[in-house]
Structures are given as C-alpha cells and as structure tokens.
Amino acid sequence: GLTDRGHIAPGQRADLVLLNPHEFIDTATFTNPCSYTAGVYGVWVAGQQVWTGQSSTAARPGRVIRIGKENLA
C-alpha cells in the first residue's frame, strides 16, 4: 500500500500548500483560466517545494498513481 503517506513526519511523502486564508482569492476566470491564485505562498509535493509563491521551481517530484495498479495493493 501507500504506507509512506498520510502524515507530516520525517520519511513521509507529503503534499502541502502554504496559504493565507485572509488573502486567498481565486483570480481565474473563463477568459483567463491560467491566472495565479492570490494568497498562496508555497506548494510542496512529496516534500519538495514546487511553487515559491511567485513562480514554479524545477522540481518535479510527483507521480501519477492510477487506480487498479499493483502499487495500490
């Protein structure tokens, strides 16, 4: 199974978003769907920062987990 997930602790793979709920505003619209959300200061995937609040990093630690694959057993 996925035993290294579900906890924020050393050795665990965690996805986290650092945001300020008082500043959080979804600015995307139908005419501008790629607008960045205000109030998000960082995003971490599998413990590696992928968003700095201003731009993405070069890190690509995530992977797709598909239902029905043997790694979910």
N, C-alpha and C positions, 0 to 999 in steps of 0.2 A: 503494500500500500504506500501511501504518502506519509510516512512516519516522520519526515523532517519538516513538516508544515503545521501551521495552526498555532504557533507560539512565537512570541518575540523573545528569543533567547539565543545565546551562542550556539552555533551549529545548526540552527533552524533557518529555513529559507522563507523570508517574509517579504510581502509586498506592502509598502506603506506610502501614505500620502500625508504630507505636512501642509496644513491649510489653516487659515484664519477664518472661522465661520462668520465673523462680522464683516469681512471683506470679500467673501466668496460670492462671485457673480458669474453666471454662465453667459458669456457675451456672444456665443454663436447664434446665428440666425439662418434662415433658409437661403438667403442671398450671400451670407458669409459664414459657411459652416465650419471653417477651419480657424476661427478666432479663438485665441487662448482664453482660458478661464482666469478671471482675476482672483487673487487671494490664495493661489496655490504656490507654495514656496519650495517644494521639493517632492520628488517621487522616487521611490526605491523599489526595484524589482529583484527578488532573490537576494536582498541585502546589498545591492549595488545601486548607487544613485544614477538615474537615467534622465532626470529633469532637475534643473537648478533653480527654477522659478522664472528664469529668463530664456533659457534655451535647453535643448536636449544635449546629453553627453554622448560620447562614442560608445558607451557601454551597451551591450545587448545581451543581458544575462537570462532573459526569459525564454521559455519554450512552450510550445502548444501541447496541451495534454488532451488527447482525444478520448472520448468515451468509448469503451469497448476494447481498448488496447491492453496488452498484458501488464503494463506498468501501473495500472489501476487496481490490479487484483489484490 
